[in-house]
Amino acid sequence: MFLLVLLSVSTLGVSAPASPPPPRSSPACVTVRSEVRYRAYGYDHLVHLKNGCPKAAKCTVTTNVNPTPIRVIVPPGKTTTVLTFKGSPARRFTPKVSCSF
């Protein structure tokens, strides 16, 4: 019991994947990764978009926790990180990303 509690406390500051990969509604050359970062006041929800396409991608990001669309342009060969919620009480979220050219 003590060991389990100690391990739980020691991992609070570590970033972890937020959820399984989101459903794809974007070109295959745009990859999406979600992440949750614990802060003293809650969880930050981040969505990382990596554009391996030869053109800039116009992406819309929403989540089940924050349904307000966030629109970003990801230049070719670049990665953009979108903060969808700062200080959320939810430790998990599901992103929904849609990209086009």
Backbone as CSV, one residue per row, in Angstrom:
resi,resn,N_x,N_y,N_z,CA_x,CA_y,CA_z,C_x,C_y,C_z
1,MET,0.828,-1.193,0.000,0.000,0.000,0.000,0.869,1.252,0.000
2,PHE,1.861,1.315,0.878,2.732,2.481,0.960,3.466,2.709,-0.351
3,LEU,3.943,1.667,-0.979,4.675,1.787,-2.235,3.785,2.358,-3.331
4,LEU,2.551,1.928,-3.396,1.613,2.425,-4.390,1.385,3.915,-4.211
5,VAL,1.195,4.380,-3.002,0.986,5.794,-2.738,2.232,6.584,-3.113
6,LEU,3.395,6.089,-2.781,4.639,6.759,-3.096,4.818,6.901,-4.609
7,LEU,4.510,5.865,-5.368,4.617,5.934,-6.820,3.630,6.929,-7.396
8,SER,2.423,6.973,-6.861,1.422,7.906,-7.353,1.851,9.341,-7.126
9,VAL,2.387,9.641,-5.970,2.813,10.991,-5.659,4.017,11.386,-6.504
10,SER,4.925,10.462,-6.745,6.130,10.796,-7.494,5.864,11.037,-8.972
11,THR,4.730,10.613,-9.504,4.449,10.796,-10.924,3.506,11.968,-11.199
12,LEU,3.125,12.723,-10.196,2.170,13.807,-10.407,2.673,14.874,-11.365
13,GLY,3.956,15.173,-11.375,4.485,16.217,-12.231,4.890,15.751,-13.614
14,VAL,4.663,14.514,-13.944,5.098,13.954,-15.211,3.977,14.061,-16.237
15,SER,4.330,14.427,-17.454,3.346,14.482,-18.537,3.002,13.070,-18.972
16,ALA,1.773,12.882,-19.381,1.325,11.568,-19.818,0.400,11.737,-21.017
17,PRO,0.311,10.728,-21.860,-0.642,10.805,-22.960,-2.057,10.992,-22.425
18,ALA,-2.840,11.808,-23.077,-4.172,12.123,-22.599,-5.176,11.033,-22.912
19,SER,-5.054,10.424,-24.045,-6.052,9.458,-24.475,-5.511,8.697,-25.672
20,PRO,-6.266,7.699,-26.134,-5.858,7.007,-27.358,-5.821,7.996,-28.519
21,PRO,-5.148,7.649,-29.609,-5.090,8.570,-30.748,-6.486,8.984,-31.193
22,PRO,-6.641,10.258,-31.546,-7.964,10.741,-31.943,-8.383,10.182,-33.289
23,PRO,-9.694,10.189,-33.555,-10.162,9.743,-34.863,-9.592,10.648,-35.948
24,ARG,-9.243,10.074,-37.095,-8.595,10.839,-38.161,-9.635,11.440,-39.102
25,SER,-9.559,12.766,-39.260,-10.339,13.451,-40.294,-9.430,14.477,-40.961
26,SER,-8.155,14.099,-41.097,-7.140,14.962,-41.669,-6.279,14.149,-42.628
27,PRO,-5.471,14.808,-43.446,-4.542,14.074,-44.308,-3.589,13.222,-43.468
28,ALA,-3.141,12.116,-44.023,-2.257,11.194,-43.297,-0.920,11.843,-42.938
29,CYS,-0.512,12.883,-43.655,0.779,13.522,-43.366,0.700,14.497,-42.184
30,VAL,-0.488,14.721,-41.623,-0.640,15.528,-40.414,-0.882,14.563,-39.255
31,THR,0.037,14.554,-38.296,-0.111,13.666,-37.143,-0.538,14.472,-35.922
32,VAL,-1.307,13.805,-35.059,-1.876,14.447,-33.881,-1.487,13.638,-32.650
33,ARG,-1.053,14.353,-31.615,-0.737,13.707,-30.338,-1.311,14.585,-29.236
34,SER,-2.005,13.969,-28.278,-2.558,14.727,-27.160,-1.722,14.481,-25.913
35,GLU,-1.751,15.451,-25.002,-0.951,15.375,-23.780,-1.673,16.111,-22.659
36,VAL,-1.539,15.584,-21.443,-2.052,16.243,-20.248,-0.863,16.556,-19.360
37,ARG,-0.780,17.802,-18.894,0.273,18.191,-17.956,-0.374,18.628,-16.656
38,TYR,0.048,18.003,-15.581,-0.493,18.356,-14.271,0.158,19.627,-13.755
39,ARG,-0.633,20.501,-13.225,-0.172,21.715,-12.548,-0.768,21.683,-11.140
40,ALA,-0.315,22.540,-10.290,-0.793,22.565,-8.909,-2.293,22.859,-8.820
41,TYR,-2.858,23.480,-9.835,-4.261,23.888,-9.808,-5.147,23.086,-10.760
42,GLY,-4.591,22.132,-11.498,-5.389,21.335,-12.424,-4.536,20.801,-13.552
43,TYR,-5.179,20.448,-14.643,-4.507,19.819,-15.784,-4.585,20.714,-17.015
44,ASP,-3.456,20.860,-17.686,-3.434,21.559,-18.971,-3.611,20.522,-20.072
45,HIS,-4.490,20.803,-21.013,-4.751,19.900,-22.137,-4.065,20.473,-23.373
46,LEU,-3.161,19.690,-23.949,-2.404,20.125,-25.122,-2.618,19.158,-26.276
47,VAL,-2.688,19.718,-27.477,-2.778,18.918,-28.698,-1.615,19.342,-29.587
48,HIS,-0.761,18.380,-29.951,0.404,18.636,-30.794,0.071,18.217,-32.226
49,LEU,0.258,19.124,-33.164,-0.008,18.867,-34.582,1.313,18.942,-35.336
50,LYS,1.679,17.877,-36.019,2.916,17.843,-36.801,2.548,17.712,-38.268
51,ASN,3.007,18.666,-39.067,2.671,18.691,-40.488,3.846,18.165,-41.304
52,GLY,3.697,16.971,-41.855,4.694,16.394,-42.739,4.334,16.582,-44.196
53,CYS,3.350,17.410,-44.455,2.873,17.656,-45.817,3.718,18.740,-46.498
54,PRO,3.680,18.799,-47.836,4.426,19.839,-48.550,3.724,21.206,-48.531
55,LYS,2.494,21.265,-48.025,1.727,22.518,-47.955,1.362,22.817,-46.504
56,ALA,1.042,24.077,-46.227,0.541,24.463,-44.904,-0.830,23.820,-44.689
57,ALA,-1.084,23.372,-43.484,-2.367,22.756,-43.136,-3.175,23.707,-42.262
58,LYS,-4.443,23.874,-42.608,-5.368,24.665,-41.797,-6.135,23.672,-40.942
59,CYS,-5.980,23.771,-39.620,-6.575,22.783,-38.722,-7.530,23.429,-37.730
60,THR,-8.565,22.680,-37.390,-9.512,23.068,-36.354,-9.432,22.020,-35.267
61,VAL,-9.235,22.483,-34.017,-9.073,21.584,-32.872,-10.196,21.846,-31.880
62,THR,-10.876,20.780,-31.459,-11.851,20.829,-30.373,-11.594,19.627,-29.481
63,THR,-12.210,19.621,-28.303,-12.113,18.458,-27.416,-13.465,18.228,-26.762
64,ASN,-13.585,17.074,-26.105,-14.818,16.807,-25.380,-14.937,17.695,-24.141
65,VAL,-13.834,18.260,-23.666,-13.844,19.144,-22.500,-14.025,20.601,-22.923
66,ASN,-13.478,20.972,-24.079,-13.609,22.328,-24.610,-14.065,22.253,-26.066
67,PRO,-15.374,22.361,-26.305,-15.887,22.229,-27.670,-15.727,23.488,-28.527
68,THR,-15.175,24.571,-27.968,-14.953,25.790,-28.746,-13.834,25.558,-29.759
69,PRO,-14.108,25.736,-31.060,-13.090,25.477,-32.077,-11.900,26.430,-31.962
70,ILE,-10.712,25.870,-32.072,-9.478,26.643,-32.134,-8.876,26.369,-33.505
71,ARG,-8.660,27.431,-34.273,-8.139,27.280,-35.632,-6.672,27.691,-35.669
72,VAL,-5.869,26.836,-36.289,-4.432,27.108,-36.413,-3.971,26.745,-37.821
73,ILE,-2.895,27.384,-38.234,-2.235,27.024,-39.491,-0.886,26.439,-39.112
74,VAL,-0.631,25.231,-39.605,0.629,24.544,-39.316,1.459,24.549,-40.598
75,PRO,2.587,25.267,-40.578,3.431,25.317,-41.776,3.997,23.937,-42.124
76,PRO,4.363,23.723,-43.385,4.928,22.425,-43.774,6.218,22.136,-43.000
77,GLY,6.326,20.901,-42.518,7.516,20.469,-41.794,7.615,20.984,-40.366
78,LYS,6.557,21.592,-39.848,6.585,22.175,-38.503,5.598,21.479,-37.575
79,THR,5.797,21.712,-36.278,4.890,21.208,-35.245,4.318,22.406,-34.493
80,THR,3.028,22.375,-34.252,2.344,23.419,-33.494,1.629,22.768,-32.323
81,THR,1.700,23.410,-31.164,1.013,22.905,-29.979,-0.131,23.846,-29.635
82,VAL,-1.313,23.268,-29.410,-2.508,24.033,-29.085,-2.895,23.718,-27.641
83,LEU,-3.004,24.753,-26.809,-3.489,24.604,-25.437,-4.999,24.762,-25.492
84,THR,-5.722,23.663,-25.232,-7.179,23.711,-25.341,-7.863,23.989,-24.004
85,PHE,-7.165,23.739,-22.900,-7.740,24.009,-21.578,-6.592,24.163,-20.592
86,LYS,-6.625,25.201,-19.788,-5.607,25.434,-18.758,-6.268,25.294,-17.392
87,GLY,-5.720,24.399,-16.556,-6.253,24.215,-15.208,-7.553,23.437,-15.164
88,SER,-7.724,22.491,-16.049,-8.946,21.685,-16.089,-8.990,20.714,-14.913
89,PRO,-10.175,20.437,-14.387,-10.283,19.390,-13.369,-10.215,17.986,-13.987
90,ALA,-10.373,17.893,-15.311,-10.374,16.594,-15.998,-8.955,16.158,-16.317
91,ARG,-8.600,14.952,-15.906,-7.255,14.460,-16.194,-7.171,13.740,-17.533
92,ARG,-8.293,13.566,-18.208,-8.322,12.953,-19.535,-9.203,13.805,-20.454
93,PHE,-8.857,13.764,-21.724,-9.701,14.438,-22.703,-9.526,13.745,-24.046
94,THR,-10.472,13.991,-24.927,-10.427,13.409,-26.264,-10.418,14.540,-27.282
95,PRO,-9.317,14.693,-28.024,-9.274,15.752,-29.041,-9.957,15.319,-30.328
96,LYS,-10.441,16.304,-31.052,-10.974,16.079,-32.391,-10.300,17.128,-33.292
97,VAL,-9.576,16.640,-34.278,-8.802,17.536,-35.155,-9.230,17.302,-36.590
98,SER,-9.456,18.391,-37.299,-9.804,18.329,-38.719,-8.881,19.298,-39.448
99,CYS,-8.150,18.784,-40.449,-7.212,19.620,-41.204,-7.497,19.534,-42.697
100,SER,-7.153,20.605,-43.385,-7.270,20.651,-44.847,-6.184,21.583,-45.370
101,PHE,-6.080,21.666,-46.693,-5.068,22.536,-47.306,-5.711,23.760,-47.894
